[in-house]
Amino acid sequence: TLRKFISDRGKIRARRVTGVTVQEQRKIAKAVKNAREMALLPYTSSAR
């Protein structure tokens, strides 16, 4: 799932944190942004 690539604040995790390649990170970022547009993932989390 995409949840493991997103922080608890709703931001996309850095490549050095997740341990993926540059190409994989680009695909993840695109997938997360698509999921956000389709309202499957939040843009930000409300945890404050």
mmCIF entry with sequence, helices, sheets and N, C-alpha, C, O atoms, coordinates in Angstrom:
data_MODEL
# 
_entry.id   MODEL 
# 
_entity.id                         1 
_entity.type                       polymer 
_entity.pdbx_number_of_molecules   1 
# 
_entity_poly.entity_id                      1 
_entity_poly.type                           'polypeptide(L)' 
_entity_poly.nstd_linkage                   no 
_entity_poly.nstd_monomer                   no 
_entity_poly.pdbx_seq_one_letter_code       TLRKFISDRGKIRARRVTGVTVQEQRKIAKAVKNAREMALLPYTSSAR 
_entity_poly.pdbx_seq_one_letter_code_can   TLRKFISDRGKIRARRVTGVTVQEQRKIAKAVKNAREMALLPYTSSAR 
_entity_poly.pdbx_strand_id                 A 
# 
loop_
_entity_poly_seq.entity_id 
_entity_poly_seq.num 
_entity_poly_seq.mon_id 
_entity_poly_seq.hetero 
1 1  THR n 
1 2  LEU n 
1 3  ARG n 
1 4  LYS n 
1 5  PHE n 
1 6  ILE n 
1 7  SER n 
1 8  ASP n 
1 9  ARG n 
1 10 GLY n 
1 11 LYS n 
1 12 ILE n 
1 13 ARG n 
1 14 ALA n 
1 15 ARG n 
1 16 ARG n 
1 17 VAL n 
1 18 THR n 
1 19 GLY n 
1 20 VAL n 
1 21 THR n 
1 22 VAL n 
1 23 GLN n 
1 24 GLU n 
1 25 GLN n 
1 26 ARG n 
1 27 LYS n 
1 28 ILE n 
1 29 ALA n 
1 30 LYS n 
1 31 ALA n 
1 32 VAL n 
1 33 LYS n 
1 34 ASN n 
1 35 ALA n 
1 36 ARG n 
1 37 GLU n 
1 38 MET n 
1 39 ALA n 
1 40 LEU n 
1 41 LEU n 
1 42 PRO n 
1 43 TYR n 
1 44 THR n 
1 45 SER n 
1 46 SER n 
1 47 ALA n 
1 48 ARG n 
# 
_struct_asym.id          A 
_struct_asym.entity_id   1 
# 
loop_
_struct_conf.conf_type_id 
_struct_conf.id 
_struct_conf.pdbx_PDB_helix_id 
_struct_conf.beg_label_comp_id 
_struct_conf.beg_label_asym_id 
_struct_conf.beg_label_seq_id 
_struct_conf.pdbx_beg_PDB_ins_code 
_struct_conf.end_label_comp_id 
_struct_conf.end_label_asym_id 
_struct_conf.end_label_seq_id 
_struct_conf.pdbx_end_PDB_ins_code 
_struct_conf.beg_auth_comp_id 
_struct_conf.beg_auth_asym_id 
_struct_conf.beg_auth_seq_id 
_struct_conf.end_auth_comp_id 
_struct_conf.end_auth_asym_id 
_struct_conf.end_auth_seq_id 
_struct_conf.pdbx_PDB_helix_class 
_struct_conf.details 
_struct_conf.pdbx_PDB_helix_length 
HELX_P HELX_P1 AA1 LEU A 2  ? PHE A 5  ? LEU A 2  PHE A 5  5 ? 4  
HELX_P HELX_P2 AA2 ARG A 15 ? THR A 18 ? ARG A 15 THR A 18 1 ? 4  
HELX_P HELX_P3 AA3 VAL A 22 ? GLU A 37 ? VAL A 22 GLU A 37 1 ? 16 
# 
_struct_conf_type.id          HELX_P 
_struct_conf_type.criteria    ? 
_struct_conf_type.reference   ? 
# 
loop_
_atom_site.group_PDB 
_atom_site.id 
_atom_site.type_symbol 
_atom_site.label_atom_id 
_atom_site.label_alt_id 
_atom_site.label_comp_id 
_atom_site.label_asym_id 
_atom_site.label_entity_id 
_atom_site.label_seq_id 
_atom_site.pdbx_PDB_ins_code 
_atom_site.Cartn_x 
_atom_site.Cartn_y 
_atom_site.Cartn_z 
_atom_site.occupancy 
_atom_site.B_iso_or_equiv 
_atom_site.pdbx_formal_charge 
_atom_site.auth_seq_id 
_atom_site.auth_comp_id 
_atom_site.auth_asym_id 
_atom_site.auth_atom_id 
_atom_site.pdbx_PDB_model_num 
ATOM 1   N N  . THR A 1 1  ? 0.839   -1.196 0.000   1.00 0.00 ? 1  THR A N  1 
ATOM 2   C CA . THR A 1 1  ? 0.000   0.000  0.000   1.00 0.00 ? 1  THR A CA 1 
ATOM 3   C C  . THR A 1 1  ? 0.875   1.247  0.000   1.00 0.00 ? 1  THR A C  1 
ATOM 4   O O  . THR A 1 1  ? 2.074   1.180  0.270   1.00 0.00 ? 1  THR A O  1 
ATOM 5   N N  . LEU A 1 2  ? 0.268   2.366  -0.301  1.00 0.00 ? 2  LEU A N  1 
ATOM 6   C CA . LEU A 1 2  ? 1.000   3.633  -0.344  1.00 0.00 ? 2  LEU A CA 1 
ATOM 7   C C  . LEU A 1 2  ? 1.196   4.239  1.043   1.00 0.00 ? 2  LEU A C  1 
ATOM 8   O O  . LEU A 1 2  ? 2.013   5.143  1.216   1.00 0.00 ? 2  LEU A O  1 
ATOM 9   N N  . ARG A 1 3  ? 0.450   3.746  2.028   1.00 0.00 ? 3  ARG A N  1 
ATOM 10  C CA . ARG A 1 3  ? 0.514   4.321  3.380   1.00 0.00 ? 3  ARG A CA 1 
ATOM 11  C C  . ARG A 1 3  ? 1.927   4.289  3.970   1.00 0.00 ? 3  ARG A C  1 
ATOM 12  O O  . ARG A 1 3  ? 2.308   5.192  4.714   1.00 0.00 ? 3  ARG A O  1 
ATOM 13  N N  . LYS A 1 4  ? 2.703   3.249  3.640   1.00 0.00 ? 4  LYS A N  1 
ATOM 14  C CA . LYS A 1 4  ? 4.044   3.156  4.231   1.00 0.00 ? 4  LYS A CA 1 
ATOM 15  C C  . LYS A 1 4  ? 5.014   4.179  3.647   1.00 0.00 ? 4  LYS A C  1 
ATOM 16  O O  . LYS A 1 4  ? 6.109   4.366  4.178   1.00 0.00 ? 4  LYS A O  1 
ATOM 17  N N  . PHE A 1 5  ? 4.621   4.845  2.557   1.00 0.00 ? 5  PHE A N  1 
ATOM 18  C CA . PHE A 1 5  ? 5.454   5.882  1.957   1.00 0.00 ? 5  PHE A CA 1 
ATOM 19  C C  . PHE A 1 5  ? 5.005   7.278  2.362   1.00 0.00 ? 5  PHE A C  1 
ATOM 20  O O  . PHE A 1 5  ? 5.519   8.271  1.847   1.00 0.00 ? 5  PHE A O  1 
ATOM 21  N N  . ILE A 1 6  ? 4.040   7.360  3.287   1.00 0.00 ? 6  ILE A N  1 
ATOM 22  C CA . ILE A 1 6  ? 3.516   8.643  3.735   1.00 0.00 ? 6  ILE A CA 1 
ATOM 23  C C  . ILE A 1 6  ? 3.719   8.769  5.241   1.00 0.00 ? 6  ILE A C  1 
ATOM 24  O O  . ILE A 1 6  ? 3.452   7.830  5.991   1.00 0.00 ? 6  ILE A O  1 
ATOM 25  N N  . SER A 1 7  ? 4.190   9.930  5.678   1.00 0.00 ? 7  SER A N  1 
ATOM 26  C CA . SER A 1 7  ? 4.415   10.159 7.106   1.00 0.00 ? 7  SER A CA 1 
ATOM 27  C C  . SER A 1 7  ? 3.080   10.339 7.820   1.00 0.00 ? 7  SER A C  1 
ATOM 28  O O  . SER A 1 7  ? 2.029   10.439 7.187   1.00 0.00 ? 7  SER A O  1 
ATOM 29  N N  . ASP A 1 8  ? 3.140   10.379 9.145   1.00 0.00 ? 8  ASP A N  1 
ATOM 30  C CA . ASP A 1 8  ? 1.908   10.576 9.914   1.00 0.00 ? 8  ASP A CA 1 
ATOM 31  C C  . ASP A 1 8  ? 1.341   11.976 9.709   1.00 0.00 ? 8  ASP A C  1 
ATOM 32  O O  . ASP A 1 8  ? 0.183   12.228 10.041  1.00 0.00 ? 8  ASP A O  1 
ATOM 33  N N  . ARG A 1 9  ? 2.141   12.887 9.168   1.00 0.00 ? 9  ARG A N  1 
ATOM 34  C CA . ARG A 1 9  ? 1.670   14.235 8.845   1.00 0.00 ? 9  ARG A CA 1 
ATOM 35  C C  . ARG A 1 9  ? 1.065   14.308 7.447   1.00 0.00 ? 9  ARG A C  1 
ATOM 36  O O  . ARG A 1 9  ? 0.530   15.344 7.054   1.00 0.00 ? 9  ARG A O  1 
ATOM 37  N N  . GLY A 1 10 ? 1.149   13.207 6.692   1.00 0.00 ? 10 GLY A N  1 
ATOM 38  C CA . GLY A 1 10 ? 0.572   13.182 5.351   1.00 0.00 ? 10 GLY A CA 1 
ATOM 39  C C  . GLY A 1 10 ? 1.542   13.546 4.244   1.00 0.00 ? 10 GLY A C  1 
ATOM 40  O O  . GLY A 1 10 ? 1.136   13.701 3.093   1.00 0.00 ? 10 GLY A O  1 
ATOM 41  N N  . LYS A 1 11 ? 2.823   13.686 4.576   1.00 0.00 ? 11 LYS A N  1 
ATOM 42  C CA . LYS A 1 11 ? 3.822   14.039 3.569   1.00 0.00 ? 11 LYS A CA 1 
ATOM 43  C C  . LYS A 1 11 ? 4.484   12.776 3.033   1.00 0.00 ? 11 LYS A C  1 
ATOM 44  O O  . LYS A 1 11 ? 4.576   11.767 3.732   1.00 0.00 ? 11 LYS A O  1 
ATOM 45  N N  . ILE A 1 12 ? 4.944   12.841 1.783   1.00 0.00 ? 12 ILE A N  1 
ATOM 46  C CA . ILE A 1 12 ? 5.639   11.708 1.177   1.00 0.00 ? 12 ILE A CA 1 
ATOM 47  C C  . ILE A 1 12 ? 7.010   11.573 1.845   1.00 0.00 ? 12 ILE A C  1 
ATOM 48  O O  . ILE A 1 12 ? 7.755   12.546 1.964   1.00 0.00 ? 12 ILE A O  1 
ATOM 49  N N  . ARG A 1 13 ? 7.330   10.342 2.281   1.00 0.00 ? 13 ARG A N  1 
ATOM 50  C CA . ARG A 1 13 ? 8.607   10.113 2.961   1.00 0.00 ? 13 ARG A CA 1 
ATOM 51  C C  . ARG A 1 13 ? 9.779   10.228 1.987   1.00 0.00 ? 13 ARG A C  1 
ATOM 52  O O  . ARG A 1 13 ? 9.645   9.954  0.794   1.00 0.00 ? 13 ARG A O  1 
ATOM 53  N N  . ALA A 1 14 ? 10.927  10.639 2.522   1.00 0.00 ? 14 ALA A N  1 
ATOM 54  C CA . ALA A 1 14 ? 12.139  10.793 1.718   1.00 0.00 ? 14 ALA A CA 1 
ATOM 55  C C  . ALA A 1 14 ? 12.651  9.433  1.256   1.00 0.00 ? 14 ALA A C  1 
ATOM 56  O O  . ALA A 1 14 ? 12.366  8.400  1.863   1.00 0.00 ? 14 ALA A O  1 
ATOM 57  N N  . ARG A 1 15 ? 13.401  9.461  0.186   1.00 0.00 ? 15 ARG A N  1 
ATOM 58  C CA . ARG A 1 15 ? 13.964  8.255  -0.404  1.00 0.00 ? 15 ARG A CA 1 
ATOM 59  C C  . ARG A 1 15 ? 14.912  7.545  0.558   1.00 0.00 ? 15 ARG A C  1 
ATOM 60  O O  . ARG A 1 15 ? 14.924  6.316  0.624   1.00 0.00 ? 15 ARG A O  1 
ATOM 61  N N  . ARG A 1 16 ? 15.702  8.310  1.301   1.00 0.00 ? 16 ARG A N  1 
ATOM 62  C CA . ARG A 1 16 ? 16.653  7.697  2.241   1.00 0.00 ? 16 ARG A CA 1 
ATOM 63  C C  . ARG A 1 16 ? 15.944  7.032  3.406   1.00 0.00 ? 16 ARG A C  1 
ATOM 64  O O  . ARG A 1 16 ? 16.505  6.146  4.050   1.00 0.00 ? 16 ARG A O  1 
ATOM 65  N N  . VAL A 1 17 ? 14.710  7.451  3.685   1.00 0.00 ? 17 VAL A N  1 
ATOM 66  C CA . VAL A 1 17 ? 13.929  6.851  4.771   1.00 0.00 ? 17 VAL A CA 1 
ATOM 67  C C  . VAL A 1 17 ? 13.327  5.523  4.312   1.00 0.00 ? 17 VAL A C  1 
ATOM 68  O O  . VAL A 1 17 ? 13.362  4.534  5.044   1.00 0.00 ? 17 VAL A O  1 
ATOM 69  N N  . THR A 1 18 ? 12.773  5.508  3.091   1.00 0.00 ? 18 THR A N  1 
ATOM 70  C CA . THR A 1 18 ? 12.099  4.313  2.588   1.00 0.00 ? 18 THR A CA 1 
ATOM 71  C C  . THR A 1 18 ? 13.058  3.340  1.914   1.00 0.00 ? 18 THR A C  1 
ATOM 72  O O  . THR A 1 18 ? 12.763  2.150  1.806   1.00 0.00 ? 18 THR A O  1 
ATOM 73  N N  . GLY A 1 19 ? 14.214  3.846  1.456   1.00 0.00 ? 19 GLY A N  1 
ATOM 74  C CA . GLY A 1 19 ? 15.211  2.974  0.836   1.00 0.00 ? 19 GLY A CA 1 
ATOM 75  C C  . GLY A 1 19 ? 14.866  2.537  -0.571  1.00 0.00 ? 19 GLY A C  1 
ATOM 76  O O  . GLY A 1 19 ? 15.183  1.414  -0.964  1.00 0.00 ? 19 GLY A O  1 
ATOM 77  N N  . VAL A 1 20 ? 14.220  3.409  -1.342  1.00 0.00 ? 20 VAL A N  1 
ATOM 78  C CA . VAL A 1 20 ? 13.867  3.073  -2.724  1.00 0.00 ? 20 VAL A CA 1 
ATOM 79  C C  . VAL A 1 20 ? 14.788  3.811  -3.692  1.00 0.00 ? 20 VAL A C  1 
ATOM 80  O O  . VAL A 1 20 ? 15.489  4.744  -3.302  1.00 0.00 ? 20 VAL A O  1 
ATOM 81  N N  . THR A 1 21 ? 14.781  3.385  -4.963  1.00 0.00 ? 21 THR A N  1 
ATOM 82  C CA . THR A 1 21 ? 15.610  4.034  -5.976  1.00 0.00 ? 21 THR A CA 1 
ATOM 83  C C  . THR A 1 21 ? 14.949  5.325  -6.445  1.00 0.00 ? 21 THR A C  1 
ATOM 84  O O  . THR A 1 21 ? 13.797  5.604  -6.112  1.00 0.00 ? 21 THR A O  1 
ATOM 85  N N  . VAL A 1 22 ? 15.695  6.108  -7.223  1.00 0.00 ? 22 VAL A N  1 
ATOM 86  C CA . VAL A 1 22 ? 15.184  7.380  -7.741  1.00 0.00 ? 22 VAL A CA 1 
ATOM 87  C C  . VAL A 1 22 ? 13.936  7.144  -8.595  1.00 0.00 ? 22 VAL A C  1 
ATOM 88  O O  . VAL A 1 22 ? 12.937  7.852  -8.467  1.00 0.00 ? 22 VAL A O  1 
ATOM 89  N N  . GLN A 1 23 ? 14.013  6.136  -9.467  1.00 0.00 ? 23 GLN A N  1 
ATOM 90  C CA . GLN A 1 23 ? 12.884  5.837  -10.350 1.00 0.00 ? 23 GLN A CA 1 
ATOM 91  C C  . GLN A 1 23 ? 11.661  5.402  -9.553  1.00 0.00 ? 23 GLN A C  1 
ATOM 92  O O  . GLN A 1 23 ? 10.539  5.816  -9.846  1.00 0.00 ? 23 GLN A O  1 
ATOM 93  N N  . GLU A 1 24 ? 11.887  4.562  -8.539  1.00 0.00 ? 24 GLU A N  1 
ATOM 94  C CA . GLU A 1 24 ? 10.777  4.104  -7.694  1.00 0.00 ? 24 GLU A CA 1 
ATOM 95  C C  . GLU A 1 24 ? 10.162  5.264  -6.930  1.00 0.00 ? 24 GLU A C  1 
ATOM 96  O O  . GLU A 1 24 ? 8.943   5.328  -6.772  1.00 0.00 ? 24 GLU A O  1 
ATOM 97  N N  . GLN A 1 25 ? 11.007  6.192  -6.449  1.00 0.00 ? 25 GLN A N  1 
ATOM 98  C CA . GLN A 1 25 ? 10.506  7.341  -5.697  1.00 0.00 ? 25 GLN A CA 1 
ATOM 99  C C  . GLN A 1 25 ? 9.607   8.204  -6.580  1.00 0.00 ? 25 GLN A C  1 
ATOM 100 O O  . GLN A 1 25 ? 8.577   8.702  -6.124  1.00 0.00 ? 25 GLN A O  1 
ATOM 101 N N  . ARG A 1 26 ? 9.998   8.380  -7.845  1.00 0.00 ? 26 ARG A N  1 
ATOM 102 C CA . ARG A 1 26 ? 9.182   9.169  -8.774  1.00 0.00 ? 26 ARG A CA 1 
ATOM 103 C C  . ARG A 1 26 ? 7.824   8.510  -8.981  1.00 0.00 ? 26 ARG A C  1 
ATOM 104 O O  . ARG A 1 26 ? 6.793   9.182  -8.985  1.00 0.00 ? 26 ARG A O  1 
ATOM 105 N N  . LYS A 1 27 ? 7.832   7.178  -9.154  1.00 0.00 ? 27 LYS A N  1 
ATOM 106 C CA . LYS A 1 27 ? 6.571   6.446  -9.341  1.00 0.00 ? 27 LYS A CA 1 
ATOM 107 C C  . LYS A 1 27 ? 5.701   6.539  -8.094  1.00 0.00 ? 27 LYS A C  1 
ATOM 108 O O  . LYS A 1 27 ? 4.485   6.703  -8.193  1.00 0.00 ? 27 LYS A O  1 
ATOM 109 N N  . ILE A 1 28 ? 6.321   6.435  -6.923  1.00 0.00 ? 28 ILE A N  1 
ATOM 110 C CA . ILE A 1 28 ? 5.591   6.536  -5.657  1.00 0.00 ? 28 ILE A CA 1 
ATOM 111 C C  . ILE A 1 28 ? 4.960   7.912  -5.528  1.00 0.00 ? 28 ILE A C  1 
ATOM 112 O O  . ILE A 1 28 ? 3.788   8.032  -5.172  1.00 0.00 ? 28 ILE A O  1 
ATOM 113 N N  . ALA A 1 29 ? 5.745   8.960  -5.819  1.00 0.00 ? 29 ALA A N  1 
ATOM 114 C CA . ALA A 1 29 ? 5.241   10.332 -5.718  1.00 0.00 ? 29 ALA A CA 1 
ATOM 115 C C  . ALA A 1 29 ? 4.056   10.537 -6.651  1.00 0.00 ? 29 ALA A C  1 
ATOM 116 O O  . ALA A 1 29 ? 3.057   11.147 -6.271  1.00 0.00 ? 29 ALA A O  1 
ATOM 117 N N  . LYS A 1 30 ? 4.170   10.026 -7.872  1.00 0.00 ? 30 LYS A N  1 
ATOM 118 C CA . LYS A 1 30 ? 3.081   10.164 -8.848  1.00 0.00 ? 30 LYS A CA 1 
ATOM 119 C C  . LYS A 1 30 ? 1.846   9.409  -8.371  1.00 0.00 ? 30 LYS A C  1 
ATOM 120 O O  . LYS A 1 30 ? 0.726   9.907  -8.480  1.00 0.00 ? 30 LYS A O  1 
ATOM 121 N N  . ALA A 1 31 ? 2.056   8.196  -7.838  1.00 0.00 ? 31 ALA A N  1 
ATOM 122 C CA . ALA A 1 31 ? 0.942   7.378  -7.358  1.00 0.00 ? 31 ALA A CA 1 
ATOM 123 C C  . ALA A 1 31 ? 0.247   8.029  -6.164  1.00 0.00 ? 31 ALA A C  1 
ATOM 124 O O  . ALA A 1 31 ? -0.980  8.014  -6.072  1.00 0.00 ? 31 ALA A O  1 
ATOM 125 N N  . VAL A 1 32 ? 1.033   8.600  -5.252  1.00 0.00 ? 32 VAL A N  1 
ATOM 126 C CA . VAL A 1 32 ? 0.467   9.264  -4.077  1.00 0.00 ? 32 VAL A CA 1 
ATOM 127 C C  . VAL A 1 32 ? -0.354  10.475 -4.511  1.00 0.00 ? 32 VAL A C  1 
ATOM 128 O O  . VAL A 1 32 ? -1.456  10.696 -4.009  1.00 0.00 ? 32 VAL A O  1 
ATOM 129 N N  . LYS A 1 33 ? 0.187   11.257 -5.445  1.00 0.00 ? 33 LYS A N  1 
ATOM 130 C CA . LYS A 1 33 ? -0.520  12.449 -5.921  1.00 0.00 ? 33 LYS A CA 1 
ATOM 131 C C  . LYS A 1 33 ? -1.814  12.074 -6.632  1.00 0.00 ? 33 LYS A C  1 
ATOM 132 O O  . LYS A 1 33 ? -2.831  12.750 -6.477  1.00 0.00 ? 33 LYS A O  1 
ATOM 133 N N  . ASN A 1 34 ? -1.776  10.984 -7.420  1.00 0.00 ? 34 ASN A N  1 
ATOM 134 C CA . ASN A 1 34 ? -2.998  10.499 -8.071  1.00 0.00 ? 34 ASN A CA 1 
ATOM 135 C C  . ASN A 1 34 ? -4.019  10.056 -7.031  1.00 0.00 ? 34 ASN A C  1 
ATOM 136 O O  . ASN A 1 34 ? -5.203  10.370 -7.150  1.00 0.00 ? 34 ASN A O  1 
ATOM 137 N N  . ALA A 1 35 ? -3.569  9.330  -6.017  1.00 0.00 ? 35 ALA A N  1 
ATOM 138 C CA . ALA A 1 35 ? -4.461  8.846  -4.966  1.00 0.00 ? 35 ALA A CA 1 
ATOM 139 C C  . ALA A 1 35 ? -5.078  10.009 -4.198  1.00 0.00 ? 35 ALA A C  1 
ATOM 140 O O  . ALA A 1 35 ? -6.243  9.949  -3.804  1.00 0.00 ? 35 ALA A O  1 
ATOM 141 N N  . ARG A 1 36 ? -4.296  11.069 -3.987  1.00 0.00 ? 36 ARG A N  1 
ATOM 142 C CA . ARG A 1 36 ? -4.826  12.258 -3.311  1.00 0.00 ? 36 ARG A CA 1 
ATOM 143 C C  . ARG A 1 36 ? -5.908  12.915 -4.151  1.00 0.00 ? 36 ARG A C  1 
ATOM 144 O O  . ARG A 1 36 ? -6.941  13.329 -3.625  1.00 0.00 ? 36 ARG A O  1 
ATOM 145 N N  . GLU A 1 37 ? -5.675  13.012 -5.460  1.00 0.00 ? 37 GLU A N  1 
ATOM 146 C CA . GLU A 1 37 ? -6.674  13.618 -6.346  1.00 0.00 ? 37 GLU A CA 1 
ATOM 147 C C  . GLU A 1 37 ? -7.966  12.818 -6.375  1.00 0.00 ? 37 GLU A C  1 
ATOM 148 O O  . GLU A 1 37 ? -9.054  13.383 -6.482  1.00 0.00 ? 37 GLU A O  1 
ATOM 149 N N  . MET A 1 38 ? -7.842  11.499 -6.280  1.00 0.00 ? 38 MET A N  1 
ATOM 150 C CA . MET A 1 38 ? -9.023  10.632 -6.293  1.00 0.00 ? 38 MET A CA 1 
ATOM 151 C C  . MET A 1 38 ? -9.642  10.490 -4.905  1.00 0.00 ? 38 MET A C  1 
ATOM 152 O O  . MET A 1 38 ? -10.555 9.688  -4.708  1.00 0.00 ? 38 MET A O  1 
ATOM 153 N N  . ALA A 1 39 ? -9.148  11.264 -3.952  1.00 0.00 ? 39 ALA A N  1 
ATOM 154 C CA . ALA A 1 39 ? -9.644  11.280 -2.569  1.00 0.00 ? 39 ALA A CA 1 
ATOM 155 C C  . ALA A 1 39 ? -9.452  9.937  -1.863  1.00 0.00 ? 39 ALA A C  1 
ATOM 156 O O  . ALA A 1 39 ? -10.232 9.582  -0.979  1.00 0.00 ? 39 ALA A O  1 
ATOM 157 N N  . LEU A 1 40 ? -8.422  9.195  -2.248  1.00 0.00 ? 40 LEU A N  1 
ATOM 158 C CA . LEU A 1 40 ? -8.103  7.939  -1.570  1.00 0.00 ? 40 LEU A CA 1 
ATOM 159 C C  . LEU A 1 40 ? -7.121  8.174  -0.424  1.00 0.00 ? 40 LEU A C  1 
ATOM 160 O O  . LEU A 1 40 ? -7.067  7.401  0.532   1.00 0.00 ? 40 LEU A O  1 
ATOM 161 N N  . LEU A 1 41 ? -6.344  9.258  -0.538  1.00 0.00 ? 41 LEU A N  1 
ATOM 162 C CA . LEU A 1 41 ? -5.404  9.643  0.511   1.00 0.00 ? 41 LEU A CA 1 
ATOM 163 C C  . LEU A 1 41 ? -5.613  11.113 0.840   1.00 0.00 ? 41 LEU A C  1 
ATOM 164 O O  . LEU A 1 41 ? -5.969  11.897 -0.040  1.00 0.00 ? 41 LEU A O  1 
ATOM 165 N N  . PRO A 1 42 ? -5.397  11.499 2.096   1.00 0.00 ? 42 PRO A N  1 
ATOM 166 C CA . PRO A 1 42 ? -5.545  12.912 2.457   1.00 0.00 ? 42 PRO A CA 1 
ATOM 167 C C  . PRO A 1 42 ? -4.352  13.736 1.967   1.00 0.00 ? 42 PRO A C  1 
ATOM 168 O O  . PRO A 1 42 ? -3.246  13.213 1.830   1.00 0.00 ? 42 PRO A O  1 
ATOM 169 N N  . TYR A 1 43 ? -4.579  15.021 1.704   1.00 0.00 ? 43 TYR A N  1 
ATOM 170 C CA . TYR A 1 43 ? -3.489  15.923 1.334   1.00 0.00 ? 43 TYR A CA 1 
ATOM 171 C C  . TYR A 1 43 ? -2.620  16.191 2.548   1.00 0.00 ? 43 TYR A C  1 
ATOM 172 O O  . TYR A 1 43 ? -1.393  16.210 2.449   1.00 0.00 ? 43 TYR A O  1 
ATOM 173 N N  . THR A 1 44 ? -3.252  16.398 3.694   1.00 0.00 ? 44 THR A N  1 
ATOM 174 C CA . THR A 1 44 ? -2.539  16.540 4.964   1.00 0.00 ? 44 THR A CA 1 
ATOM 175 C C  . THR A 1 44 ? -3.315  15.754 6.004   1.00 0.00 ? 44 THR A C  1 
ATOM 176 O O  . THR A 1 44 ? -4.495  15.449 5.828   1.00 0.00 ? 44 THR A O  1 
ATOM 177 N N  . SER A 1 45 ? -2.629  15.433 7.087   1.00 0.00 ? 45 SER A N  1 
ATOM 178 C CA . SER A 1 45 ? -3.358  14.740 8.146   1.00 0.00 ? 45 SER A CA 1 
ATOM 179 C C  . SER A 1 45 ? -3.792  15.759 9.187   1.00 0.00 ? 45 SER A C  1 
ATOM 180 O O  . SER A 1 45 ? -3.190  16.826 9.305   1.00 0.00 ? 45 SER A O  1 
ATOM 181 N N  . SER A 1 46 ? -4.812  15.440 9.926   1.00 0.00 ? 46 SER A N  1 
ATOM 182 C CA . SER A 1 46 ? -5.329  16.374 10.933  1.00 0.00 ? 46 SER A CA 1 
ATOM 183 C C  . SER A 1 46 ? -4.728  16.099 12.310  1.00 0.00 ? 46 SER A C  1 
ATOM 184 O O  . SER A 1 46 ? -5.222  16.614 13.313  1.00 0.00 ? 46 SER A O  1 
ATOM 185 N N  . ALA A 1 47 ? -3.662  15.288 12.366  1.00 0.00 ? 47 ALA A N  1 
ATOM 186 C CA . ALA A 1 47 ? -3.008  15.000 13.644  1.00 0.00 ? 47 ALA A CA 1 
ATOM 187 C C  . ALA A 1 47 ? -2.158  16.190 14.060  1.00 0.00 ? 47 ALA A C  1 
ATOM 188 O O  . ALA A 1 47 ? -1.103  16.431 13.474  1.00 0.00 ? 47 ALA A O  1 
ATOM 189 N N  . ARG A 1 48 ? -2.602  16.930 15.056  1.00 0.00 ? 48 ARG A N  1 
ATOM 190 C CA . ARG A 1 48 ? -1.843  18.105 15.515  1.00 0.00 ? 48 ARG A CA 1 
ATOM 191 C C  . ARG A 1 48 ? -1.664  18.066 17.011  1.00 0.00 ? 48 ARG A C  1 
ATOM 192 O O  . ARG A 1 48 ? -1.052  18.968 17.583  1.00 0.00 ? 48 ARG A O  1 
# 
